[in-house]
Amino acid sequence: MDVPVMTFNIQHGVDYNRVLSAAGTAAADGAGENPAGINLSQVAQAIRQCGAEIVALNEVRDVMPGVVHPCFTPQVRILAEAAGFPYAYFGRAIDLPGQGLYGNGLLSKHPIRSARTVMVPDPVVKDEPAWYETRCVIRAEIDITDPKTGVCKPLTVLVTHMGLASSEQKNAVQTVLEQRVPGEATLLMGDFNLEPDSPILAPLFEVFRDAAVLLPSDTRSYPSDNPDCKIDYILADGPVSFLKAAIPPLVVSDHRPHTAVIAL
């Protein structure tokens, strides 16, 4: 049973082409805080174009109860409706007082049997010259039914967006490993903010397989207009194999999407 999947850091829908055209101006700097600078319709179009049935999203916003802000909308729900996904989940990482919520998302054309948000512990000591931000991992159980045979197979999907400080990244790796169940069909997707040769990722590669083995060695994902590094990943564990992988040259967000086709 083949399932196309995708991971995409959407930078909360900021119109990256608009930012590029306004580079060096106040309009570029404030694109994400102006409703006119957020374009979810082109994000939805990119998702449809990639043809995925399961999509991991990073840097998504949502509304905060009792707060109205023009730049904070239920983005996961909006994208699910616009791109044709009947199942969706938002994983809240942080609250932005007076604005809204921020975190990761999951879209699925297959039933999400259960989903929860697992917080990544913040480092006790924050002494690196880096931006610190609380992160999370979505852990979802998705039922994949073969339309030909009617056989249903469970798939665990983990979605995360790792931090910028090494201490945050190490905590994220540990949290992911704690969510892994050996032998369970599992996908791990997201923006790790680390390149493949980072020793911080080594514990993940000891148990997860990387779809990037199917990509040319020089394939990059960030920044989307002229990528010079690969920091977006689709990894698998258990009875999951990769049939295809790609990083389509789409300039919508500051990241290119990363796609793959898995077999269960």
Secondary structure as the mmCIF struct_conf table of DSSP 4:
data_model
#
loop_
_struct_conf.conf_type_id
_struct_conf.id
_struct_conf.beg_label_comp_id
_struct_conf.beg_label_asym_id
_struct_conf.beg_label_seq_id
_struct_conf.end_label_comp_id
_struct_conf.end_label_asym_id
_struct_conf.end_label_seq_id
STRN STRN1 ASP A 2 ASN A 9
HELX_RH_3T_P HELX_RH_3T_P1 GLN A 11 GLY A 13
STRN STRN2 VAL A 14 VAL A 14
HELX_RH_AL_P HELX_RH_AL_P1 TYR A 16 SER A 21
TURN_TY1_P TURN_TY1_P1 ALA A 22 GLY A 24
BEND BEND1 THR A 25 THR A 25
HELX_RH_AL_P HELX_RH_AL_P2 ALA A 26 ASP A 29
TURN_TY1_P TURN_TY1_P2 GLY A 30 GLY A 30
HELX_RH_3T_P HELX_RH_3T_P2 ALA A 31 GLU A 33
BEND BEND2 ASN A 34 ASN A 34
HELX_RH_3T_P HELX_RH_3T_P3 PRO A 35 GLY A 37
STRN STRN3 ILE A 38 ILE A 38
HELX_RH_AL_P HELX_RH_AL_P3 LEU A 40 CYS A 50
TURN_TY1_P TURN_TY1_P3 GLY A 51 GLY A 51
BEND BEND3 GLU A 53 GLU A 53
STRN STRN4 ILE A 54 ASP A 62
HELX_LH_PP_P HELX_LH_PP_P1 VAL A 63 MET A 64
TURN_TY1_P TURN_TY1_P4 PRO A 65 GLY A 66
TURN_TY1_P TURN_TY1_P5 PRO A 70 CYS A 71
HELX_RH_AL_P HELX_RH_AL_P4 GLN A 75 ALA A 83
TURN_TY1_P TURN_TY1_P6 GLY A 84 GLY A 84
BEND BEND4 PRO A 86 PRO A 86
STRN STRN5 TYR A 87 LEU A 96
TURN_TY1_P TURN_TY1_P7 PRO A 97 GLN A 99
STRN STRN6 GLY A 100 SER A 108
BEND BEND5 LYS A 109 HIS A 110
STRN STRN7 ILE A 112 VAL A 120
HELX_LH_PP_P HELX_LH_PP_P2 PRO A 121 PRO A 123
BEND BEND6 VAL A 124 VAL A 124
BEND BEND7 GLU A 128 ALA A 130
STRN STRN8 ARG A 135 THR A 145
TURN_TY1_P TURN_TY1_P8 PRO A 147 THR A 149
STRN STRN9 CYS A 152 HIS A 161
BEND BEND8 LEU A 164 ALA A 165
HELX_RH_AL_P HELX_RH_AL_P5 SER A 166 GLN A 179
TURN_TY1_P TURN_TY1_P9 PRO A 182 GLY A 183
BEND BEND9 GLU A 184 GLU A 184
STRN STRN10 THR A 186 ASP A 191
BEND BEND10 ASN A 193 LEU A 194
TURN_TY1_P TURN_TY1_P10 PRO A 196 ASP A 197
HELX_RH_3T_P HELX_RH_3T_P4 PRO A 199 LEU A 201
HELX_RH_AL_P HELX_RH_AL_P6 ALA A 202 PHE A 205
TURN_TY1_P TURN_TY1_P11 GLU A 206 VAL A 207
STRN STRN11 ARG A 209 ASP A 210
HELX_RH_3T_P HELX_RH_3T_P5 ALA A 211 LEU A 214
BEND BEND11 LEU A 215 LEU A 215
TURN_TY1_P TURN_TY1_P12 SER A 217 ASP A 218
STRN STRN12 TYR A 222 TYR A 222
BEND BEND12 PRO A 223 PRO A 223
TURN_TY1_P TURN_TY1_P13 SER A 224 ASP A 225
BEND BEND13 ASN A 226 ASN A 226
STRN STRN13 CYS A 229 CYS A 229
STRN STRN14 ASP A 232 ASP A 237
BEND BEND14 GLY A 238 PRO A 239
STRN STRN15 SER A 241 ALA A 246
BEND BEND15 VAL A 252 HIS A 255
STRN STRN16 HIS A 258 ALA A 263
#
